[in-house]
Amino acid sequence: MCGIAGFFPCSKTDNNISILKSMSDALSHRGPDGEGFWSDGNIGLSHRRLSIFDLDLGSQPMPSHSKKLIISYNGEVYNFKSLKQELIAQGIKFITNTDTEVVLESIEFWGLKKALSLFHGMFAFALWDTQKSELTLVRDRMGEKPLYYGWQQKTFMFASELKSMKCHPEWSATIDPNALSKLLQFNYIPAPLTIYSGIKKLEPGCLIRFDLSDNNYKFHKEQWFSFNTLANNSKNNIYKGSFADASNELDSLLHKTIKTQGLADVPLGVFLSGGIDSSLITAIMQSQSDSPIETFTMGYENTDYDESAQARKYSKYLGTKHNEVIITSEDALSVVPNLSKIFDEPFSDASQIPMLLVSTLAKTKVKVALSGDGADEMFGGYNRYFYGESIYRIIKFAPTGVRKIISFIFKSVSPSRWDECFAMLNTLFFVRINTSHPGEKIHKISSLLSAKNEYEFYSILVSMWYRSNPVIGQKINVNEASKDIWLKQNSLSENMMNMDAVSYLPDDILVKVDRCSMSVGLESRAPFLDYNIVEFATRMPINYKIEGNKGKLLMRSVLSKYVPEKMHSSTKKGFSAPIHDWLRGPLRDWSEDLLSEDLLAQQGLLNVDLVRSKWREHLSGKSNNQYLLWSVLMFQSWMDNETHK
């Protein structure tokens, strides 16, 4: 994996080369194995390389054989070897064994659109056509690799991470209040927004072309791949085979994908969390290896969140070489202050902490790690897909007045009191409530009672701050991202899965994995996001994914071919962190400083009284406001980092 950056206009002067080098140096963690720069007097490109294939050759920016095209490329096209053979058959000769060269020659031979349709992988790249004086920025189908862009004064710049763009002397971006509002709503900033006004994220499956042949800098943006279109078209192409047929086909697809993604000229391993998705990746990868593969997991001192024992069971049964780290509150305290530097813009999915620590562990043994990311969205893994359907079915038939009364009753009792009630039931009647923090979930349900339709129900479900908004002068709305994917003929579960695939997955999950892994120079690969598997998943009937309160039915069926079913019958806790305890304990002083009345008032961006009241509630134990507060704290920490640069 690599880091790319560039800008125009850019002459060949020493000053511009120096700027390119500064932008490149800011991405050294993404590519510690080499760097390169290129400029022809129109545009400047820079590149940092993390060597995965052909460790000696493959430096970038790389020219095509004809010298017509120049590319600065971040990613992996996993099927590059088969594409290479097709090109060789057409008489094209290759100098390196890299996928970068195959990408270049594929584009030159087939044209960009055709080549993109053939690529199976994750990528973001800048392509310069020397004959047309045309720059094209491209991002992969599902948004696995990042690409930022925007104008600053009279300069257009782009990069894999914002920290690179900030190195340009014309950088002068200011905070976008709308983006801040979205951050506090979702815990991430949805594309195309960034925390900075005028700076954007290129959306998954999109490309932008700039004509630099004159000084007008005309540009054209288009979507070369649409998950919305794929998912909607799949409704007319539903899989007709039996469940057993689908299970066998998924097994075969995963075998092919993992074999392809398991190719590298460096050591590989797997993130093994103990859940269905990563365990399935591990089982198949180990079945293809003659020696124990490296697996990595993390656990907590807090047993409510610890799944390391389950991961160890899988490792022992499958015969992997297992590595684990148990996260303490001291670990969290040491990591948290650096998060804003790693993510560049405020990002508040608390599982960023364990992801960063397990990536650091994995880097000590391997250079590439496979993960189970994307499985939940493709095959129905999140609790909201099955519990949400059940809850909404009850809500929609209840009169508005009844809903208000129930909501009032639920909220009149604090979450901590609800927890005590459930604990008392367990003690008196030996009733086991199979959920952690039931009071918090009851309060969430009370908020859902106000939903007027399925779409608003989903929006409330995935929002942290919803009705009240701490961003001064901003009104939080429902999630507008790709609303056209919400179809009346779909079930609520199907619509939620599709929405997550185009919003939560690329803007939260994949951002988290990319920044955490690349911050330590580790490449992460996600087999479940291979195009063949994504296309297969969209064609599956919903009852092949979800039944009752159980999800990932197809994946469970495949996993049962490798491990006993009883091993994966337990409920997964999720890759989360005990933030609520840390905020009241080791992170309390850090939080208090960032949430001080004086600092909040001085900044003038957030409602001081609202934020402080939520902080007091949390400290008292009356409510668990960890998600509300973590988004504010990550913004405040980011602001603090920006101020003290």
C-alpha positions, 0 to 999 in steps of 0.5 A: 500500500502507498500514499499519493499526492500532487497539485497543479499548476506546478512547474519544474522549479526547485521550489515545487519539487520541494513542496512535493517532497514535503507532501510526500514526507507527510505520508511516509508512514503509508510508504516507508520503503521509497519515494518519488516525484515527477513534474512536467511543468503542468502538474506535480505528482509524488508517491510513497511506496510500501513494497508488497510486490517486486520489492526492487522495482516498481518505483512511482510515479510510473510512466507507461511504456509509451510514456503517454501515461504517468500514474501515482497509485495507491492500492492492490489490483488482486487479479493483476496476474491474469490481466497481465497474461492477457496483455502479454498475449497481445504483445505487451512486454513488462519490466516489473512484477508489480500490479502498478505496471499492469494497471497502467498498461491495461488503461492504455490498451483497453481505455480507462472505463474498460480497464476499471471494470476489469480491476478487482481490488482496492485503489485510489490513483492519479493518472496524467495523460501527457498527450491530452494534458488531462488529470484523472483521479479515481477511487475504487468501487467500495471506497477501501482506499482514500482520496482527498481533493480541493482548491486552495487559493489558485492551486488544486491539490489532492492526496491520500490523507489531509496531512499531506495537503496541509504541507502546501504553502497555499493551504488555508482551509477553515472548519465546515460547520455542516461537516462538524454537525454530521460528525456529531450525528454519525461519529464520522464525516460522510463523503464528500464532506471533510471537516474543511470547507472546500476540501472533499473526499472523492466518493467510492466508484467515482472519478474526476477528469481535469483538462489542463490544456488551457487555463480554464481547468475544466473538470468532469465528475462521474460515477464509474461504479454504483453500488446503488445500481448494482443492488437495485438491479439485483432485485431483478436477478435474485439467486434461484438456487437452494440455500445449500447451493448458495453456501457452496458457491460462497465457499468457492468464491471465498476460496478463490478470493482469499487465494488471490488476496493471499498473494504477496512477496512479504509475510501475511496474517489475519485479524482474528476477532473471534467473530464469524467473519474473521474466523471464516477468513482465517479458516479458509486461509489456513486450509490453503497454507502448509504451515500455521498462518499468523493471527492477531487479536486484542482483548480487554481487562473488562470482560464485558468487551473481551473476546480474546478467549473466543479467538484463541479457541478458533486459533487452537482448533485451526492451528494458527500461530496466534498473537494477542494483546490485552488492552488496559486503560493505560494503553488507551490513555497513551493512544488517545492523544495521537488519534487526531494526528492519525485521522487528520480530521475528527473521527469518533468510532471508539473501536479506532483504539483497539484497531490501532493497537492490533495493527501495531501488534500485527506489524511486528510480524507481517506486512499484510493482514486480511480482515473480515470487514464488509461481511456485516453489510453484505451478509446481515451481521449487525443487530439492527438488521434483525432487531430493528425489523421487529421493533419497527413492526410493533412501532408502526401500528402503535398510535402516536399518543401511545408511543409518546406515553411509552417513550416518556415512561422509558426515559423517566427512568435513567439507564443506570436504574434500568440496569439495576432493574434487570440485575434484580430480575436476574437475581430474583427470578434467575432470568438471564438478559442476553445484552450488556447495558440494557438501560442504554438500549431502552433509552435508544428504543424510546427515541425510535418511538418518534420515527414517522417512517422506516427511513427516519427510523434508520436515521435515528438508529444510526445517529448519536446526537439526533433531536438536540444539536450541540453545533451552534447555528446548525440543524441536524437532519436525517441521513441524506447519503444515497437516499435513492437506494432506499426502495419501497419493495425492499424490507427494512433490513435490506434497505438498512444493509444497502444504506450501510454499504454506501455510508457507514462502511466506506466513511467509518469502517474502511476509514478506521481500518485504513488509517490505523493500519497504514499509520504503522505501515501495514496493508489491510485487505478485505476479501468480503469486498471483492467485487465477485462476492459483493455482486453475489451478496446483493443477489441473495434473498434476505432469508439466506442472510437473516432469520429471526434474531440471527444474521450471517446465515450463509457465512455460518453455514460455510464456517460450519464446514471448517469448525464445529457449529457450537464454536460460532453459536455465541453472541459476538460483543462487537469490536468496541471499547469500554469508553464509558468506564475510561471517561469516568476513570483514566481519561477523566482529566483529559476529557475535563480539560477538553470539555471545560466551559472556558475552552468551549465558550472561547471556541464558540462552535458548540453549545456549552450548556448542552455539552456540559450537561451531558458530561455531568450526566455521564460522570454521575452514572445517571446516563451512559453518554459515551457516544455523544461525548466521544464525538465531541472529545475527538473534535476537541482533541483535533482542535487542540492539535490544530491549535498547537501545531 
